[in-house]
Amino acid sequence: THRSGQGAFGNMCRGGRMFAPTKIWRRWHRRVGVNQKRYAMCSAIAASSIPALVMSKGHMIQEVPEVPLVVSNKAQELTKTKEAVALLRQHHAWTDVLKV
């Protein structure tokens, strides 16, 4: 029939064109200055010390003794997931992992 192959041009058809193709003049990757990156990093670290802001992002930190939770460097030596889970349970931070 005359209609065969015309679905290749419809945006609702499988294999057809996009509805609103991405434009080449749109800036997908914007360059951000180093100072702005550093300021953003410092702001994020400072915001993690305010429990209200952390909880507003959906974290379950009601039972965590302190925010941010600081542990010793021995935590980097853990090799098994079971050990990491035990560490999180010990510091009452396991509920935050299970929230999803």
Sequence and secondary structure as in RCSB ss.txt:
>XXXX:A:sequence
THRSGQGAFGNMCRGGRMFAPTKIWRRWHRRVGVNQKRYAMCSAIAASSIPALVMSKGHMIQEVPEVPLVVSNKA
QELTKTKEAVALLRQHHAWTDVLKV
>XXXX:A:secstr
 TTTTGGGG TTSTT   SS   TTS SS    HHHHHHHHHHHHHHTT HHHHHHTT   SS SSSS    GGG
GG  SHHHHHHHHHHTT HHHHTT 
